[in-house]
């Protein structure tokens, strides 16, 4: 949690495609509130963004202890991940290139 992203930019995934892939299978992401994660995860809806180790622990406990929240967030994660599917991104790139 104490990585200096200016010194070690490769240690942080700036978009987080693996996060979107996990969400597409119903995983609830609990991810650092930095970089591309903020674009993918809708905080408190399709997953959680955290700023400290303690906050990450609290969010993890919440997900473990609350089955109905887990089910709801899992469904939301699946829906959200569809916005980042490979096919959708390819279509967007194709559209940009056609208009270029």
C-alpha positions in Angstrom: 0.0 0.0 0.0 3.0 2.3 0.2 4.1 2.0 -3.4 5.3 5.3 -4.9 3.7 5.2 -8.3 6.0 7.9 -9.6 9.0 5.7 -8.8 7.4 2.4 -9.7 4.6 3.1 -12.2 4.6 -0.6 -13.4 3.5 -1.8 -9.9 0.0 -0.3 -10.2 -2.4 -1.4 -12.9 -3.6 1.9 -14.3 -6.8 0.6 -16.0 -7.4 -2.8 -14.3 -8.6 -5.1 -17.1 -8.1 -8.0 -14.7 -10.6 -6.3 -12.3 -13.2 -6.0 -15.1 -12.6 -9.7 -16.0 -13.1 -10.8 -12.4 -16.2 -8.7 -12.1 -17.7 -10.3 -15.2 -17.7 -13.6 -13.2 -19.4 -12.0 -10.2 -16.4 -11.1 -8.1 -16.8 -8.1 -5.9 -13.6 -5.9 -6.3 -12.1 -4.2 -3.2 -9.5 -2.1 -4.9 -7.2 0.8 -4.2 -8.8 4.2 -4.9 -6.3 5.1 -7.7 -5.8 4.9 -11.4 -8.2 3.1 -13.6 -9.9 1.3 -10.8 -12.0 4.4 -10.2 -13.3 4.2 -13.7 -14.3 0.6 -13.4 -15.7 0.2 -9.9 -18.7 2.1 -8.8 -17.9 2.6 -5.2 -20.4 0.9 -2.8 -22.4 -0.4 -5.8 -20.3 -2.8 -8.0 -17.4 -3.0 -5.5 -15.4 -0.9 -3.1 -12.6 1.6 -3.4 -10.3 2.0 -0.4 -7.7 4.5 0.7 -6.1 2.7 3.6 -5.3 -0.8 4.7 -7.9 -0.5 7.5 -10.6 0.6 5.1 -9.9 -2.4 2.9 -10.2 -4.7 5.9 -13.5 -3.1 6.9 -14.9 -3.5 3.3 -13.8 -7.1 3.2 -15.5 -7.9 6.5 -18.7 -6.2 5.3 -18.8 -8.4 2.2 -18.0 -11.6 4.1 -20.6 -10.9 6.8 -23.5 -9.7 4.6 -24.8 -12.3 2.2 -27.6 -10.1 0.7 -25.1 -7.3 0.0 -22.7 -9.9 -1.5 -25.4 -11.1 -3.9 -26.5 -7.6 -4.8 -23.0 -6.3 -5.4 -22.1 -9.4 -7.4 -25.0 -8.8 -9.8 -24.0 -5.1 -10.1 -20.4 -6.2 -10.8 -21.5 -8.4 -13.6 -23.6 -5.6 -15.1 -20.8 -3.1 -14.8 -18.2 -5.4 -16.3 -20.2 -5.5 -19.5 -19.2 -1.9 -20.2 -15.6 -3.1 -20.4 -16.0 -6.2 -22.5 -13.3 -6.9 -25.1 -15.9 -6.7 -27.9 -17.3 -3.4 -26.7 -13.9 -1.9 -26.5 -13.0 -3.2 -29.9 -16.1 -1.6 -31.3 -15.3 1.7 -29.7 -11.7 1.6 -31.2 -13.1 0.7 -34.6 -15.6 3.7 -34.4 -12.8 6.1 -33.4 -10.6 4.9 -36.3 -13.4 5.2 -38.8 -13.9 8.8 -37.8 -10.2 9.6 -37.7 
